[in-house]
Amino acid sequence: MDRARGLSIRFKLTLSYAGFLMVAGILLLAAVWLFLLRYVPERALLVSSDTAPTHGVFPIRSNLLHVFAPKAAAVLAFLLVLGLVGGWILAGRMLAPLTHITDAARKAGSGSLAHRIRMKGRQDEFRELSDTFDSMLEQLESHVAEQQRFAANASHELRTPLAISRTLLDVARKDPTRDRGELIERLHSVNARAIDLTEALLLLSRGDRGNFTRESLDLSLLAEEAAETLLPLAEQRRITLDVTGGAAPTSGSAELLLRMVTNLVQNAIVHNLPTGGAVTVHTEAHGYGSVLRVENTGRRLPPELVPTLTEPFRRGTERVRTDAHAGAGLGLAIVQSIVRAHDGTLDLAPRPAGGLVVTVRLPGTA
């Protein structure tokens, strides 16, 4: 973007420096006149040797002004030139860091987020601004990369059910004798999976935006509601589902927080032992906030795998999956998005005996 016409900041600073220097010089000359020249007599005074240790003629004011004025004008002219030249150089050096920051901002505006200023020197206001700008660029680059990766994964995940639907329709068109009931059932299943994936993507986007109405809630009630909803699934898999703890007041969106708890409990059930496992949901008020802890048995998870489980479409290879609840790989990603939108923290830790412990900490009610 071209700069609008007008005086540059450097030129304005140069004029300011020169102006202050000229004002200081004029004030100095005024002080000389006020405290020195005004006391010089206007007429010559003859002094006798009998009345003073010295003799001669005192200088008069007109002669001093005649000699002093050209010199003072020359000094003021020198100060003006010095102020302009020195001010231009000084302003250039002072604004040099700002130029680097402007160049970095211009590159970032054109789409290049990998550039960093990395300003060196003492820790002053420009260095602080530079470091803050570098940090912003780093976070922005990471966010954009994450969004691009998310969009690519989402496109891949949505392409699968659509491709399956097209294949089934092609088979039905080429083979009219095929059982239509089976075909409709398979199409319904594929379509339901695509709808669930789309709804999960919309929910994840809503959680990232954080535009929801907050209300006072109790995590223990949400945990009981989620456990009651998922109890048939737990019984089907012969998994014990327990809800313990006490009240855990917080504030936020009831719909989003219920979805968060439901996702955690469902993941704990699905990613468990084939039969005979256990899931424990615990809530409590802790300090100035509330804690929700979901713990499940299961296979041992490599420690390096755990931090990646919150990435969209990332599925733990060691975790048990079934076709009935294969999921879209967005469960923990949605949980993290909701927790972040509610100013909370999400911690994942593998159990030594196998399984996972998920801890959510949310601020308490105001």
VOKE-98444 format. One record per residue (C-alpha): residue number from 0; residue in three letters; x, y, z. Coordinates in nm, 2 decimals. Layout:
residues N
num residuo c1 c2 c3
NUM ALA X Y Z
...
END
This chain:
residues 366
num residuo c1 c2 c3
0 MET 0.00 0.00 0.00
1 ASP 0.14 0.34 -0.11
2 ARG 0.20 0.60 0.16
3 ALA -0.03 0.90 0.14
4 ARG 0.12 1.23 0.06
5 GLY 0.24 1.44 0.34
6 LEU 0.53 1.49 0.58
7 SER 0.69 1.16 0.69
8 ILE 0.74 1.08 1.06
9 ARG 1.12 1.11 1.01
10 PHE 1.08 1.46 0.86
11 LYS 0.85 1.57 1.14
12 LEU 1.09 1.44 1.40
13 THR 1.37 1.63 1.22
14 LEU 1.18 1.95 1.23
15 SER 1.10 1.89 1.60
16 TYR 1.46 1.83 1.69
17 ALA 1.57 2.14 1.49
18 GLY 1.29 2.35 1.64
19 PHE 1.38 2.25 2.00
20 LEU 1.75 2.33 1.93
21 MET 1.66 2.67 1.79
22 VAL 1.43 2.75 2.09
23 ALA 1.71 2.65 2.33
24 GLY 1.96 2.88 2.14
25 ILE 1.72 3.18 2.14
26 LEU 1.65 3.12 2.51
27 LEU 2.02 3.12 2.58
28 LEU 2.07 3.45 2.39
29 ALA 1.77 3.60 2.57
30 ALA 1.94 3.50 2.90
31 VAL 2.26 3.67 2.79
32 TRP 2.07 3.98 2.71
33 LEU 1.86 3.98 3.02
34 PHE 2.13 3.90 3.27
35 LEU 2.44 4.06 3.11
36 LEU 2.39 4.31 2.83
37 ARG 2.11 4.51 2.99
38 TYR 2.36 4.62 3.26
39 VAL 2.61 4.76 3.02
40 PRO 2.58 5.14 3.00
41 GLU 2.45 5.30 2.69
42 ARG 2.72 5.58 2.70
43 ALA 3.09 5.57 2.76
44 LEU 3.21 5.63 3.11
45 LEU 3.56 5.78 3.18
46 VAL 3.72 5.64 3.49
47 SER 4.00 5.84 3.67
48 SER 4.30 5.66 3.82
49 ASP 4.23 5.83 4.15
50 THR 3.89 5.67 4.20
51 ALA 3.96 5.31 4.08
52 PRO 4.25 5.07 4.06
53 THR 4.21 5.06 3.68
54 HIS 4.15 5.33 3.43
55 GLY 4.01 5.34 3.08
56 VAL 3.67 5.35 2.91
57 PHE 3.39 5.10 2.97
58 PRO 3.24 4.94 2.66
59 ILE 2.90 5.07 2.57
60 ARG 2.59 4.86 2.48
61 SER 2.56 4.97 2.12
62 ASN 2.92 4.85 2.04
63 LEU 2.86 4.52 2.21
64 LEU 2.53 4.46 2.02
65 HIS 2.71 4.55 1.70
66 VAL 2.97 4.29 1.76
67 PHE 2.74 4.03 1.93
68 ALA 2.44 4.03 1.70
69 PRO 2.62 3.89 1.38
70 LYS 2.79 3.62 1.60
71 ALA 2.46 3.53 1.76
72 ALA 2.29 3.51 1.42
73 ALA 2.57 3.29 1.29
74 VAL 2.54 3.06 1.59
75 LEU 2.16 3.03 1.54
76 ALA 2.22 2.95 1.17
77 PHE 2.47 2.68 1.28
78 LEU 2.22 2.54 1.53
79 LEU 1.95 2.53 1.27
80 VAL 2.18 2.34 1.02
81 LEU 2.30 2.11 1.31
82 GLY 1.94 2.05 1.42
83 LEU 1.82 1.96 1.07
84 VAL 2.12 1.73 0.98
85 GLY 2.16 1.58 1.32
86 GLY 1.78 1.54 1.36
87 TRP 1.75 1.37 1.03
88 ILE 2.03 1.12 1.12
89 LEU 1.90 1.07 1.47
90 ALA 1.54 1.02 1.36
91 GLY 1.65 0.77 1.10
92 ARG 1.84 0.57 1.36
93 MET 1.55 0.58 1.60
94 LEU 1.29 0.48 1.33
95 ALA 1.51 0.20 1.18
96 PRO 1.36 -0.07 1.40
97 LEU 1.01 0.05 1.31
98 THR 1.10 0.01 0.94
99 HIS 1.20 -0.36 1.00
100 ILE 0.87 -0.41 1.18
101 THR 0.68 -0.25 0.89
102 ASP 0.86 -0.47 0.64
103 ALA 0.77 -0.78 0.84
104 ALA 0.40 -0.67 0.86
105 ARG 0.40 -0.60 0.49
106 LYS 0.53 -0.95 0.42
107 ALA 0.28 -1.10 0.66
108 GLY 0.00 -0.91 0.48
109 SER 0.11 -1.07 0.15
110 GLY 0.08 -1.42 0.29
111 SER 0.44 -1.48 0.41
112 LEU 0.41 -1.58 0.77
113 ALA 0.75 -1.75 0.81
114 HIS 0.94 -1.42 0.82
115 ARG 1.07 -1.31 1.17
116 ILE 1.22 -0.98 1.27
117 ARG 1.44 -1.12 1.55
118 MET 1.56 -0.77 1.65
119 LYS 1.88 -0.76 1.85
120 GLY 2.01 -0.50 2.09
121 ARG 1.90 -0.37 2.42
122 GLN 1.55 -0.44 2.56
123 ASP 1.36 -0.12 2.47
124 GLU 1.01 -0.04 2.35
125 PHE 1.09 -0.13 1.99
126 ARG 1.25 -0.46 2.09
127 GLU 0.94 -0.54 2.30
128 LEU 0.72 -0.46 2.00
129 SER 0.94 -0.67 1.77
130 ASP 0.93 -0.97 2.01
131 THR 0.55 -0.94 2.04
132 PHE 0.51 -0.92 1.67
133 ASP 0.73 -1.23 1.62
134 SER 0.53 -1.42 1.87
135 MET 0.21 -1.31 1.70
136 LEU 0.34 -1.43 1.36
137 GLU 0.44 -1.76 1.51
138 GLN 0.10 -1.82 1.66
139 LEU -0.07 -1.71 1.34
140 GLU 0.15 -1.93 1.12
141 SER 0.07 -2.23 1.35
142 HIS -0.30 -2.15 1.34
143 VAL -0.31 -2.12 0.96
144 ALA -0.11 -2.44 0.92
145 GLU -0.36 -2.61 1.16
146 GLN -0.66 -2.48 0.97
147 GLN -0.51 -2.59 0.64
148 ARG -0.44 -2.93 0.77
149 PHE -0.79 -2.95 0.92
150 ALA -0.95 -2.85 0.59
151 ALA -0.75 -3.11 0.40
152 ASN -0.84 -3.38 0.65
153 ALA -1.21 -3.27 0.66
154 SER -1.22 -3.29 0.28
155 HIS -1.07 -3.63 0.29
156 GLU -1.31 -3.75 0.55
157 LEU -1.61 -3.62 0.37
158 ARG -1.50 -3.76 0.04
159 THR -1.51 -4.12 0.18
160 PRO -1.89 -4.14 0.25
161 LEU -1.97 -3.96 -0.07
162 ALA -1.75 -4.20 -0.28
163 ILE -1.92 -4.49 -0.11
164 SER -2.26 -4.35 -0.19
165 ARG -2.17 -4.31 -0.55
166 THR -2.03 -4.66 -0.57
167 LEU -2.35 -4.80 -0.42
168 LEU -2.57 -4.60 -0.66
169 ASP -2.35 -4.72 -0.96
170 VAL -2.39 -5.08 -0.85
171 ALA -2.77 -5.04 -0.82
172 ARG -2.79 -4.88 -1.16
173 LYS -2.59 -5.16 -1.32
174 ASP -2.76 -5.44 -1.13
175 PRO -3.14 -5.38 -1.11
176 THR -3.19 -5.72 -0.96
177 ARG -2.99 -5.63 -0.64
178 ASP -3.18 -5.62 -0.31
179 ARG -3.29 -5.26 -0.27
180 GLY -3.36 -5.30 0.10
181 GLU -2.99 -5.38 0.16
182 LEU -2.89 -5.10 -0.07
183 ILE -3.11 -4.85 0.11
184 GLU -2.98 -4.96 0.45
185 ARG -2.62 -4.91 0.35
186 LEU -2.69 -4.58 0.19
187 HIS -2.87 -4.47 0.51
188 SER -2.57 -4.57 0.72
189 VAL -2.33 -4.39 0.50
190 ASN -2.55 -4.08 0.48
191 ALA -2.58 -4.08 0.86
192 ARG -2.21 -4.09 0.90
193 ALA -2.16 -3.80 0.67
194 ILE -2.43 -3.60 0.86
195 ASP -2.26 -3.68 1.19
196 LEU -1.92 -3.57 1.05
197 THR -2.07 -3.24 0.92
198 GLU -2.24 -3.17 1.25
199 ALA -1.91 -3.24 1.43
200 LEU -1.73 -3.00 1.21
201 LEU -1.99 -2.73 1.27
202 LEU -1.97 -2.79 1.64
203 LEU -1.59 -2.76 1.63
204 SER -1.61 -2.44 1.44
205 ARG -1.87 -2.30 1.69
206 GLY -1.65 -2.39 1.98
207 ASP -1.35 -2.22 1.82
208 ARG -1.55 -1.89 1.77
209 GLY -1.67 -1.89 2.13
210 ASN -1.98 -1.69 2.05
211 PHE -2.23 -1.84 2.30
212 THR -2.43 -1.72 2.60
213 ARG -2.29 -1.81 2.94
214 GLU -2.50 -1.94 3.22
215 SER -2.43 -2.09 3.56
216 LEU -2.40 -2.47 3.54
217 ASP -2.30 -2.77 3.75
218 LEU -2.06 -3.02 3.59
219 SER -2.18 -3.30 3.82
220 LEU -2.53 -3.27 3.67
221 LEU -2.39 -3.28 3.32
222 ALA -2.18 -3.58 3.40
223 GLU -2.48 -3.77 3.54
224 GLU -2.69 -3.68 3.23
225 ALA -2.41 -3.80 2.99
226 ALA -2.36 -4.12 3.19
227 GLU -2.74 -4.19 3.19
228 THR -2.75 -4.14 2.81
229 LEU -2.44 -4.36 2.74
230 LEU -2.53 -4.63 3.00
231 PRO -2.68 -4.87 2.74
232 LEU -2.36 -4.85 2.54
233 ALA -2.15 -4.93 2.85
234 GLU -2.38 -5.22 2.94
235 GLN -2.36 -5.35 2.59
236 ARG -1.98 -5.36 2.62
237 ARG -2.00 -5.49 2.98
238 ILE -1.82 -5.18 3.10
239 THR -1.88 -5.04 3.45
240 LEU -1.97 -4.67 3.44
241 ASP -1.94 -4.48 3.77
242 VAL -2.00 -4.11 3.84
243 THR -1.84 -3.99 4.16
244 GLY -1.76 -3.66 4.33
245 GLY -1.96 -3.36 4.42
246 ALA -2.09 -3.03 4.28
247 ALA -1.86 -2.85 4.03
248 PRO -2.01 -2.51 3.95
249 THR -1.89 -2.33 3.64
250 SER -2.04 -2.10 3.37
251 GLY -2.07 -2.15 3.00
252 SER -2.29 -2.30 2.73
253 ALA -2.50 -2.59 2.86
254 GLU -2.51 -2.74 2.51
255 LEU -2.14 -2.73 2.45
256 LEU -2.04 -2.84 2.80
257 LEU -2.28 -3.14 2.78
258 ARG -2.13 -3.23 2.44
259 MET -1.79 -3.20 2.60
260 VAL -1.88 -3.44 2.88
261 THR -2.06 -3.68 2.64
262 ASN -1.76 -3.70 2.41
263 LEU -1.53 -3.77 2.69
264 VAL -1.75 -4.05 2.84
265 GLN -1.82 -4.20 2.50
266 ASN -1.45 -4.20 2.41
267 ALA -1.38 -4.37 2.74
268 ILE -1.63 -4.64 2.67
269 VAL -1.54 -4.70 2.31
270 HIS -1.16 -4.69 2.37
271 ASN -1.17 -4.95 2.64
272 LEU -1.11 -5.32 2.70
273 PRO -1.32 -5.55 2.47
274 THR -1.52 -5.65 2.78
275 GLY -1.51 -5.60 3.15
276 GLY -1.35 -5.25 3.15
277 ALA -1.44 -4.96 3.37
278 VAL -1.50 -4.59 3.33
279 THR -1.50 -4.34 3.62
280 VAL -1.63 -3.98 3.59
281 HIS -1.54 -3.76 3.88
282 THR -1.63 -3.40 3.94
283 GLU -1.53 -3.16 4.22
284 ALA -1.48 -2.80 4.30
285 HIS -1.11 -2.71 4.33
286 GLY -0.98 -2.37 4.44
287 TYR -1.13 -2.11 4.22
288 GLY -1.26 -2.35 3.96
289 SER -1.41 -2.69 3.89
290 VAL -1.26 -3.02 3.78
291 LEU -1.40 -3.29 3.56
292 ARG -1.19 -3.61 3.54
293 VAL -1.27 -3.91 3.31
294 GLU -1.07 -4.22 3.36
295 ASN -1.09 -4.55 3.17
296 THR -0.92 -4.88 3.14
297 GLY -0.78 -5.01 2.82
298 ARG -0.46 -5.08 2.63
299 ARG -0.14 -4.90 2.72
300 LEU -0.08 -4.59 2.52
301 PRO 0.27 -4.47 2.42
302 PRO 0.35 -4.14 2.59
303 GLU 0.44 -3.98 2.26
304 LEU 0.10 -4.06 2.12
305 VAL -0.11 -3.90 2.39
306 PRO -0.04 -3.53 2.31
307 THR -0.16 -3.59 1.95
308 LEU -0.50 -3.73 2.04
309 THR -0.66 -3.38 2.05
310 GLU -0.56 -3.31 1.69
311 PRO -0.86 -3.33 1.44
312 PHE -0.90 -3.66 1.27
313 ARG -0.62 -3.81 1.48
314 ARG -0.70 -4.16 1.60
315 GLY -0.49 -4.35 1.84
316 THR -0.36 -4.67 1.67
317 GLU -0.35 -4.85 2.00
318 ARG -0.71 -4.77 2.09
319 VAL -0.99 -5.01 2.02
320 ARG -1.23 -4.91 1.75
321 THR -1.55 -5.07 1.62
322 ASP -1.74 -5.01 1.30
323 ALA -2.05 -4.92 1.51
324 HIS -1.87 -4.63 1.68
325 ALA -1.57 -4.57 1.45
326 GLY -1.62 -4.19 1.49
327 ALA -1.47 -3.92 1.28
328 GLY -1.16 -3.85 1.49
329 LEU -1.31 -3.53 1.62
330 GLY -1.41 -3.63 1.97
331 LEU -1.12 -3.49 2.17
332 ALA -1.06 -3.21 1.92
333 ILE -1.41 -3.09 1.99
334 VAL -1.35 -3.13 2.36
335 GLN -1.03 -2.92 2.34
336 SER -1.21 -2.65 2.14
337 ILE -1.50 -2.63 2.39
338 VAL -1.26 -2.62 2.69
339 ARG -1.05 -2.35 2.52
340 ALA -1.36 -2.14 2.45
341 HIS -1.46 -2.16 2.82
342 ASP -1.11 -2.05 2.93
343 GLY -1.02 -2.39 3.07
344 THR -0.74 -2.64 3.04
345 LEU -0.74 -3.00 2.91
346 ASP -0.48 -3.25 3.03
347 LEU -0.43 -3.60 2.90
348 ALA -0.22 -3.86 3.08
349 PRO -0.18 -4.24 3.01
350 ARG -0.26 -4.48 3.30
351 PRO 0.04 -4.70 3.40
352 ALA -0.19 -5.00 3.38
353 GLY -0.35 -4.90 3.05
354 GLY -0.61 -4.65 2.95
355 LEU -0.63 -4.28 2.97
356 VAL -0.70 -4.01 3.23
357 VAL -0.86 -3.69 3.09
358 THR -0.88 -3.39 3.33
359 VAL -1.07 -3.07 3.24
360 ARG -1.03 -2.76 3.46
361 LEU -1.28 -2.48 3.41
362 PRO -1.32 -2.15 3.60
363 GLY -1.58 -2.13 3.87
364 THR -1.88 -1.91 3.87
365 ALA -1.82 -1.54 3.92
END
